[in-house]
Amino acid sequence: MANSIPLLTELIHNLPWKKIEPSPGKALDIFRVATLVTGCIELVKLNQGLYRPHAHDNVDSDITVMEGNGVLILDGEIFDYNTGSRFYVSRGVSHGLGVNQPTLLFTIQTGEIDRNGTLDYRYT
């Protein structure tokens, strides 16, 4: 069978993404894969640039980098990330990203960051 990764990548990038803008001029795209009793699964697309440190008060996130690279600022510490990196962000913990290459994240969350247009998102 031929390599299916390019087909999967094309499929993912052509999903009906929802744009959210936590601060003026800094948007990100989210696609809700599934809503679960205990949370949700989402894909998140980030463009190149800096995403200011922030926290989610009601959501823990298990995050896998599907593509891209940059730095994660987690509770004041800086970590490099690349395709395949995985990290866990507990509720209330400050985190931000410096995106060097457009990044696609796969997230499993204990709640919803965007719940019907209300964002669990505060700058730290």
N, C-alpha and C positions, 0 to 999 in steps of 0.2 A: 504494500500500500504506500502511496506517495505520502510525503510529509504533510500532515494535516495542520501544523502550526500556522502557516500563512492563512489558511481558510478560517481557522478559529480566530485569529487576530482580526481579520476582515469582518467577521461576524460581530465580534465584540465592539469594534469601532463604529459599526452601523446600527447599534441598538438605539432605542428611543431614550436618549439621555435627558435627565432633568438638570437644568443649570440652577445652582444656588449661589448667592453672593453674600457671604458672611460679612464682608466689608465692601464699601464702594470701590469698584475697579478691580476686585480680586474675586473671581468666580471659580467654581469648580463644578464638575459634572458628576452626577450620581445616577446609577441604574440599580434599582431595587430588584435583586434576583429572587428573593423570597422573604416573606414576613412569617416569622415563627411565633409561637406562644411566648417564648422567652427572649425574643429579640428579632434580628433580621440579618440577612446576608446582602451585601452591596458591593458593587464595583465602583471605584472612584477614579476619575481622571484628573490629573493635575498638570497644568502647563508649566513651562520653565519659569522660575522666579522664586520669591520668598513668600511663604505662608506663615504669618505671624504666630508666635506661641499662643495657644489657647487651651481650653479644657472643656470637657463634657461632664456635667455633674451627675448624669444619670446613665451613662453608657460606658461599659468596658469594651475594648476592641482588640481582637486578634487579627493582625494585618500581615498579609503576604504581598510582596512586591512582584507583580507579574511582568512588568517591564519598566525600564527607566533607571536612573541613578541620581544620587544627591546626598544630602545629609539630613538626619533626623535629630532634632533638638528635643531631648526627652528629660524633663525635670532638670534642665540646666546643663545636662551632659550632651556632647555631640558625638553622633555615630554615623559612619558612612553607610549608605544602603545601595544595593544593586539588585538587578533581577534575581529573584530567589530569596532575598532577605526576608526575615520574618521578625516581627516585634509585637509586644503586647503593651497596650496602654490602658491602665486602670482609670476608672472614673475619677475626676477631679485632678488628674496629673497633667501638668503643663506639657504641651508638645507642639512643635512647629516643624516645618520642612523647608529646606533649601533645595529646590528642584533644578538639577543641572540638565537633565534630558526629560522630556515629557514622560510622566509616570502613570502607570495603571496599577491600582491597588485592589486586592480582593480582601474584603473585611467581613468578619463574623462578629456581630455586636450583641450585647446583652439588652439593648434597647434600641431606640431609633434617634439618630441625630437630627433628622428632619422628619418631624411627625406632623403631617398635614400642614406644612408651611411654617410651623413653629420650630425654631432651631435650638437645640441644646448645645450652645456654642458661646463661650465667653472668653474674651481676651485676658491673658495673664501677664 
